[in-house]
Amino acid sequence: MTMVTIRLAVRDWDYFTPLALGDIKPEGFSLEIDRVGTLVDNLATSDQYDAGEVSFSRFAQARAKGDSSLLGLPHFLMRGFRQRCIITTRESPLTSPAQLKGKKIGVTGWQDSGNTWTRTVLREAGVEIDDAYWFAGRLTAEHPVVDRLAGFGRPGRIEPAPGERPLIDLLKTGELDAVFTPFMPEGFFLADSGLRQLQLDFAAAERDYFNRVGYVPGIHILAIKPALADAHPWLPQALSEIIDRSYHMWMKKREKYADTTPWLLDDLRRTAQELPADWNQNGFAANKKMIADFANELFQQSLTKTLLTPEAIFPAAARGE
């Protein structure tokens, strides 16, 4: 019997290292991991890959349109608080999401999962989409000029960045008041960058957020081609489990080899003491509230025309398949 091979496309997440090095090996299938800089546009029709990391937002939007070309798993390859993703200039007087009412905000992609969650931070603070002016564009000059509105633009409210100029340039010249970005621009952490997070103690804001909602927002999920899952019904769960094993092995090693940065040890301590041990647990039941909250945000922000249920987004997982 020929062993099935899964060609997997994922971002360069460190926790895949044990799998990539062969410290742990899948049973019943082989895995070829390909690190990609950007997510595969059309994984469902890709000739190169059988499974991969996909946008939670785009997947849910596709489900809302009846698209079942991918089998999504409630396995969140990327999670992250979004309070840290609102940045401004160091001299800005703004220090809270509520102060962004009436302001000009840059965003790196309107329908992106991360930016959808970041707009939730503003909505919690009483700042709705129509309470600010939005400009979508590339973060820096090194990023490509592409369509970042995906049909969700509205003249006078949600528009492309003026002249397709980089958002960081617009921020530094005062033409924007803040920028939403999932990844910090190069040089951001240097003392002379002139940039900072909007909230001076964003970590405290993130802890408060977790205490209110009970989760770290999911950004990207694991997806697999349905034909492969149909041919091998055990495979999706097996793939999810081996990635989880790789993650846990990696994190366990970090507790011993914690000198990658001078204070990584303290970050591990804070995570262990300030978050529950299962904060990163995958699976439908463990993430149902977060999935429902995200579906509500997609609907409230007009990214979907219908209010999806968690069961509609992940029907197979909801059935225990």
One Martini backbone bead per residue (centre of mass of N, CA, C, O) as a GRO file, in nm:
protein
  321
    1MET     BB    1   0.094   0.038   0.024
    2THR     BB    2   0.062   0.365  -0.036
    3MET     BB    3   0.180   0.647   0.092
    4VAL     BB    4   0.064   0.937   0.188
    5THR     BB    5   0.112   1.275   0.070
    6ILE     BB    6   0.167   1.594   0.221
    7ARG     BB    7   0.144   1.920   0.092
    8LEU     BB    8   0.263   2.193   0.290
    9ALA     BB    9   0.152   2.536   0.340
   10VAL     BB   10   0.352   2.764   0.537
   11ARG     BB   11   0.461   2.949   0.753
   12ASP     BB   12   0.756   3.043   0.950
   13TRP     BB   13   0.706   2.857   1.201
   14ASP     BB   14   0.884   2.740   1.469
   15TYR     BB   15   0.697   2.480   1.551
   16PHE     BB   16   0.798   2.310   1.286
   17THR     BB   17   1.085   2.204   1.350
   18PRO     BB   18   1.045   1.908   1.446
   19LEU     BB   19   0.927   1.820   1.174
   20ALA     BB   20   1.155   1.918   0.981
   21LEU     BB   21   1.383   1.739   1.149
   22GLY     BB   22   1.241   1.460   1.261
   23ASP     BB   23   1.162   1.435   1.570
   24ILE     BB   24   0.887   1.397   1.432
   25LYS     BB   25   0.647   1.155   1.298
   26PRO     BB   26   0.429   1.050   1.099
   27GLU     BB   27   0.144   0.830   1.086
   28GLY     BB   28   0.049   0.705   0.762
   29PHE     BB   29   0.222   0.960   0.667
   30SER     BB   30   0.356   1.217   0.473
   31LEU     BB   31   0.560   1.528   0.502
   32GLU     BB   32   0.564   1.837   0.312
   33ILE     BB   33   0.732   2.135   0.386
   34ASP     BB   34   0.632   2.470   0.287
   35ARG     BB   35   0.764   2.781   0.292
   36VAL     BB   36   0.576   3.086   0.301
   37GLY     BB   37   0.534   3.430   0.270
   38THR     BB   38   0.254   3.374   0.142
   39LEU     BB   39  -0.045   3.289   0.096
   40VAL     BB   40  -0.224   3.082  -0.081
   41ASP     BB   41  -0.463   3.177  -0.291
   42ASN     BB   42  -0.544   2.870  -0.436
   43LEU     BB   43  -0.553   2.587  -0.280
   44ALA     BB   44  -0.784   2.420  -0.419
   45THR     BB   45  -0.612   2.452  -0.720
   46SER     BB   46  -0.348   2.344  -0.643
   47ASP     BB   47  -0.060   2.158  -0.760
   48GLN     BB   48   0.141   2.177  -0.498
   49TYR     BB   49  -0.103   2.143  -0.282
   50ASP     BB   50  -0.306   1.987  -0.008
   51ALA     BB   51  -0.223   2.192   0.221
   52GLY     BB   52  -0.290   2.476   0.458
   53GLU     BB   53  -0.263   2.811   0.516
   54VAL     BB   54  -0.546   3.015   0.608
   55SER     BB   55  -0.777   3.245   0.605
   56PHE     BB   56  -1.035   3.290   0.813
   57SER     BB   57  -1.194   3.506   0.660
   58ARG     BB   58  -1.195   3.386   0.372
   59PHE     BB   59  -1.319   3.120   0.448
   60ALA     BB   60  -1.585   3.230   0.569
   61GLN     BB   61  -1.675   3.381   0.318
   62ALA     BB   62  -1.695   3.129   0.143
   63ARG     BB   63  -1.907   2.985   0.316
   64ALA     BB   64  -2.127   3.210   0.279
   65LYS     BB   65  -2.122   3.126  -0.050
   66GLY     BB   66  -2.096   2.793  -0.058
   67ASP     BB   67  -1.798   2.717  -0.027
   68SER     BB   68  -1.633   2.369  -0.054
   69SER     BB   69  -1.318   2.353  -0.163
   70LEU     BB   70  -1.257   2.346   0.151
   71LEU     BB   71  -1.124   2.198   0.447
   72GLY     BB   72  -1.177   2.320   0.752
   73LEU     BB   73  -0.991   2.366   1.052
   74PRO     BB   74  -0.991   2.420   1.411
   75HIS     BB   75  -0.680   2.514   1.340
   76PHE     BB   76  -0.460   2.758   1.479
   77LEU     BB   77  -0.167   2.867   1.342
   78MET     BB   78  -0.278   3.163   1.411
   79ARG     BB   79  -0.234   3.383   1.686
   80GLY     BB   80  -0.354   3.715   1.814
   81PHE     BB   81  -0.324   3.999   1.939
   82ARG     BB   82  -0.435   4.346   1.837
   83GLN     BB   83  -0.339   4.589   2.004
   84ARG     BB   84  -0.039   4.585   1.879
   85CYS     BB   85  -0.151   4.667   1.570
   86ILE     BB   86  -0.156   4.963   1.676
   87ILE     BB   87  -0.004   5.243   1.525
   88THR     BB   88   0.221   5.523   1.587
   89THR     BB   89   0.358   5.800   1.683
   90ARG     BB   90   0.555   5.908   1.937
   91GLU     BB   91   0.415   6.214   1.939
   92SER     BB   92   0.148   6.122   1.983
   93PRO     BB   93  -0.153   6.178   2.178
   94LEU     BB   94  -0.235   5.893   2.126
   95THR     BB   95  -0.359   5.602   2.361
   96SER     BB   96  -0.649   5.514   2.238
   97PRO     BB   97  -0.908   5.384   2.062
   98ALA     BB   98  -1.121   5.612   2.122
   99GLN     BB   99  -0.934   5.841   1.978
  100LEU     BB  100  -1.010   5.740   1.667
  101LYS     BB  101  -1.232   5.919   1.638
  102GLY     BB  102  -1.219   6.082   1.326
  103LYS     BB  103  -0.985   5.934   1.204
  104LYS     BB  104  -0.693   5.831   1.025
  105ILE     BB  105  -0.668   5.496   0.884
  106GLY     BB  106  -0.452   5.243   0.829
  107VAL     BB  107  -0.464   4.947   0.605
  108THR     BB  108  -0.337   4.637   0.471
  109GLY     BB  109  -0.636   4.490   0.482
  110TRP     BB  110  -0.966   4.465   0.499
  111GLN     BB  111  -1.029   4.130   0.510
  112ASP     BB  112  -0.848   4.062   0.719
  113SER     BB  113  -0.837   3.900   1.007
  114GLY     BB  114  -0.669   4.092   1.182
  115ASN     BB  115  -0.826   4.358   1.103
  116THR     BB  116  -1.095   4.261   1.206
  117TRP     BB  117  -1.007   4.237   1.502
  118THR     BB  118  -0.907   4.531   1.531
  119ARG     BB  119  -1.185   4.662   1.486
  120THR     BB  120  -1.297   4.541   1.748
  121VAL     BB  121  -1.141   4.720   1.940
  122LEU     BB  122  -1.293   4.976   1.848
  123ARG     BB  123  -1.584   4.882   1.897
  124GLU     BB  124  -1.545   4.849   2.205
  125ALA     BB  125  -1.472   5.177   2.212
  126GLY     BB  126  -1.699   5.314   2.006
  127VAL     BB  127  -1.566   5.255   1.708
  128GLU     BB  128  -1.681   5.269   1.412
  129ILE     BB  129  -1.639   5.265   1.084
  130ASP     BB  130  -1.807   5.550   1.052
  131ASP     BB  131  -1.591   5.700   1.270
  132ALA     BB  132  -1.386   5.675   1.029
  133TYR     BB  133  -1.091   5.686   0.818
  134TRP     BB  134  -0.997   5.477   0.540
  135PHE     BB  135  -0.669   5.327   0.435
  136ALA     BB  136  -0.550   5.123   0.179
  137GLY     BB  137  -0.218   4.961   0.196
  138ARG     BB  138   0.103   4.967   0.198
  139LEU     BB  139   0.335   4.979   0.439
  140THR     BB  140   0.580   4.980   0.240
  141ALA     BB  141   0.794   5.010  -0.030
  142GLU     BB  142   0.850   4.687  -0.025
  143HIS     BB  143   0.563   4.662  -0.093
  144PRO     BB  144   0.310   4.582  -0.284
  145VAL     BB  145   0.088   4.681  -0.534
  146VAL     BB  146  -0.242   4.612  -0.432
  147ASP     BB  147  -0.546   4.489  -0.371
  148ARG     BB  148  -0.697   4.588  -0.038
  149LEU     BB  149  -1.033   4.583  -0.069
  150ALA     BB  150  -1.209   4.368  -0.229
  151GLY     BB  151  -1.486   4.556  -0.268
  152PHE     BB  152  -1.504   4.738   0.027
  153GLY     BB  153  -1.526   5.007  -0.077
  154ARG     BB  154  -1.587   5.369   0.017
  155PRO     BB  155  -1.651   5.666  -0.059
  156GLY     BB  156  -1.518   5.860   0.209
  157ARG     BB  157  -1.422   5.590   0.395
  158ILE     BB  158  -1.304   5.351   0.191
  159GLU     BB  159  -0.971   5.373   0.071
  160PRO     BB  160  -0.713   5.427  -0.097
  161ALA     BB  161  -0.414   5.519  -0.084
  162PRO     BB  162  -0.258   5.794  -0.161
  163GLY     BB  163  -0.086   5.710  -0.439
  164GLU     BB  164   0.018   5.441  -0.303
  165ARG     BB  165   0.134   5.513  -0.045
  166PRO     BB  166   0.286   5.444   0.226
  167LEU     BB  167   0.171   5.426   0.544
  168ILE     BB  168   0.424   5.519   0.701
  169ASP     BB  169   0.457   5.783   0.550
  170LEU     BB  170   0.175   5.898   0.624
  171LEU     BB  171   0.223   5.891   0.928
  172LYS     BB  172   0.485   6.075   0.943
  173THR     BB  173   0.321   6.326   0.792
  174GLY     BB  174   0.010   6.322   0.917
  175GLU     BB  175  -0.209   6.171   0.718
  176LEU     BB  176  -0.202   5.979   0.959
  177ASP     BB  177  -0.288   5.846   1.290
  178ALA     BB  178  -0.297   5.534   1.203
  179VAL     BB  179  -0.200   5.177   1.204
  180PHE     BB  180  -0.278   4.863   1.064
  181THR     BB  181  -0.064   4.579   1.165
  182PRO     BB  182   0.064   4.254   1.189
  183PHE     BB  183   0.347   4.380   1.104
  184MET     BB  184   0.631   4.521   1.168
  185PRO     BB  185   0.834   4.739   1.065
  186GLU     BB  186   1.130   4.805   0.982
  187GLY     BB  187   1.275   4.937   1.281
  188PHE     BB  188   1.056   4.971   1.507
  189PHE     BB  189   1.243   4.887   1.772
  190LEU     BB  190   1.391   5.131   1.752
  191ALA     BB  191   1.456   5.427   1.914
  192ASP     BB  192   1.444   5.597   1.613
  193SER     BB  193   1.162   5.532   1.462
  194GLY     BB  194   0.894   5.703   1.568
  195LEU     BB  195   0.744   5.450   1.691
  196ARG     BB  196   0.429   5.300   1.820
  197GLN     BB  197   0.209   5.196   2.016
  198LEU     BB  198  -0.079   5.321   2.107
  199GLN     BB  199  -0.061   5.148   2.358
  200LEU     BB  200   0.162   5.163   2.608
  201ASP     BB  201   0.004   4.899   2.750
  202PHE     BB  202  -0.080   4.645   2.561
  203ALA     BB  203  -0.059   4.394   2.744
  204ALA     BB  204  -0.278   4.481   2.944
  205ALA     BB  205  -0.503   4.498   2.731
  206GLU     BB  206  -0.483   4.197   2.652
  207ARG     BB  207  -0.552   4.077   2.926
  208ASP     BB  208  -0.828   4.209   2.951
  209TYR     BB  209  -0.944   4.079   2.701
  210PHE     BB  210  -0.915   3.787   2.786
  211ASN     BB  211  -1.091   3.815   3.048
  212ARG     BB  212  -1.350   3.872   2.877
  213VAL     BB  213  -1.340   3.637   2.633
  214GLY     BB  214  -1.122   3.372   2.653
  215TYR     BB  215  -0.916   3.458   2.407
  216VAL     BB  216  -0.712   3.413   2.126
  217PRO     BB  217  -0.713   3.516   1.828
  218GLY     BB  218  -0.791   3.390   1.520
  219ILE     BB  219  -0.632   3.391   1.189
  220HIS     BB  220  -0.526   3.101   1.107
  221ILE     BB  221  -0.583   2.804   0.923
  222LEU     BB  222  -0.644   2.472   0.856
  223ALA     BB  223  -0.629   2.314   0.528
  224ILE     BB  224  -0.802   2.080   0.303
  225LYS     BB  225  -0.864   1.871   0.062
  226PRO     BB  226  -1.151   1.693   0.023
  227ALA     BB  227  -1.052   1.448  -0.145
  228LEU     BB  228  -0.843   1.357   0.064
  229ALA     BB  229  -1.043   1.322   0.301
  230ASP     BB  230  -1.228   1.116   0.160
  231ALA     BB  231  -0.998   0.898   0.114
  232HIS     BB  232  -0.890   0.998   0.426
  233PRO     BB  233  -1.066   1.049   0.707
  234TRP     BB  234  -0.812   1.051   0.922
  235LEU     BB  235  -0.616   1.285   0.824
  236PRO     BB  236  -0.693   1.562   0.947
  237GLN     BB  237  -0.645   1.480   1.245
  238ALA     BB  238  -0.353   1.382   1.211
  239LEU     BB  239  -0.239   1.653   1.121
  240SER     BB  240  -0.319   1.818   1.366
  241GLU     BB  241  -0.170   1.643   1.581
  242ILE     BB  242   0.126   1.672   1.472
  243ILE     BB  243   0.137   1.979   1.505
  244ASP     BB  244   0.085   1.983   1.806
  245ARG     BB  245   0.334   1.818   1.882
  246SER     BB  246   0.538   2.019   1.772
  247TYR     BB  247   0.460   2.254   1.950
  248HIS     BB  248   0.508   2.122   2.231
  249MET     BB  249   0.803   2.054   2.187
  250TRP     BB  250   0.904   2.340   2.135
  251MET     BB  251   0.808   2.469   2.406
  252LYS     BB  252   0.968   2.283   2.590
  253LYS     BB  253   1.249   2.367   2.482
  254ARG     BB  254   1.229   2.670   2.559
  255GLU     BB  255   1.258   2.627   2.868
  256LYS     BB  256   1.564   2.555   2.824
  257TYR     BB  257   1.610   2.733   2.543
  258ALA     BB  258   1.596   3.077   2.653
  259ASP     BB  259   1.841   3.250   2.469
  260THR     BB  260   1.745   3.406   2.217
  261THR     BB  261   1.660   3.606   2.437
  262PRO     BB  262   1.696   3.771   2.733
  263TRP     BB  263   1.345   3.756   2.789
  264LEU     BB  264   1.202   3.486   2.720
  265LEU     BB  265   1.161   3.361   3.000
  266ASP     BB  266   0.956   3.577   3.095
  267ASP     BB  267   0.744   3.521   2.879
  268LEU     BB  268   0.690   3.229   2.963
  269ARG     BB  269   0.601   3.297   3.249
  270ARG     BB  270   0.363   3.485   3.184
  271THR     BB  271   0.200   3.287   3.017
  272ALA     BB  272   0.171   3.068   3.243
  273GLN     BB  273   0.038   3.277   3.464
  274GLU     BB  274  -0.183   3.454   3.271
  275LEU     BB  275  -0.257   3.185   3.129
  276PRO     BB  276  -0.397   2.921   3.033
  277ALA     BB  277  -0.290   2.613   2.925
  278ASP     BB  278  -0.538   2.621   2.685
  279TRP     BB  279  -0.509   2.880   2.492
  280ASN     BB  280  -0.405   2.682   2.226
  281GLN     BB  281  -0.643   2.513   2.168
  282ASN     BB  282  -0.779   2.290   1.961
  283GLY     BB  283  -1.089   2.284   1.817
  284PHE     BB  284  -1.423   2.326   1.835
  285ALA     BB  285  -1.506   2.351   2.136
  286ALA     BB  286  -1.263   2.540   2.231
  287ASN     BB  287  -1.358   2.766   1.979
  288LYS     BB  288  -1.660   2.849   1.953
  289LYS     BB  289  -1.673   3.138   2.062
  290MET     BB  290  -1.464   3.264   1.873
  291ILE     BB  291  -1.607   3.190   1.610
  292ALA     BB  292  -1.870   3.343   1.670
  293ASP     BB  293  -1.743   3.623   1.706
  294PHE     BB  294  -1.623   3.641   1.423
  295ALA     BB  295  -1.883   3.608   1.264
  296ASN     BB  296  -2.009   3.865   1.378
  297GLU     BB  297  -1.795   4.060   1.268
  298LEU     BB  298  -1.831   4.000   0.970
  299PHE     BB  299  -2.124   4.102   0.972
  300GLN     BB  300  -2.095   4.388   1.105
  301GLN     BB  301  -1.862   4.457   0.871
  302SER     BB  302  -1.971   4.344   0.585
  303LEU     BB  303  -1.823   4.062   0.489
  304THR     BB  304  -2.104   3.940   0.542
  305LYS     BB  305  -2.454   3.872   0.473
  306THR     BB  306  -2.430   3.649   0.690
  307LEU     BB  307  -2.481   3.474   0.990
  308LEU     BB  308  -2.265   3.268   1.110
  309THR     BB  309  -2.193   2.958   1.224
  310PRO     BB  310  -1.977   2.735   1.341
  311GLU     BB  311  -2.113   2.498   1.182
  312ALA     BB  312  -2.089   2.640   0.898
  313ILE     BB  313  -1.775   2.659   0.893
  314PHE     BB  314  -1.741   2.359   1.066
  315PRO     BB  315  -1.910   2.087   0.999
  316ALA     BB  316  -1.725   1.841   1.049
  317ALA     BB  317  -1.629   1.918   1.336
  318ALA     BB  318  -1.918   1.935   1.460
  319ARG     BB  319  -1.956   1.614   1.394
  320GLY     BB  320  -1.666   1.472   1.454
  321GLU     BB  321  -1.474   1.439   1.174
   0.00000   0.00000   0.00000
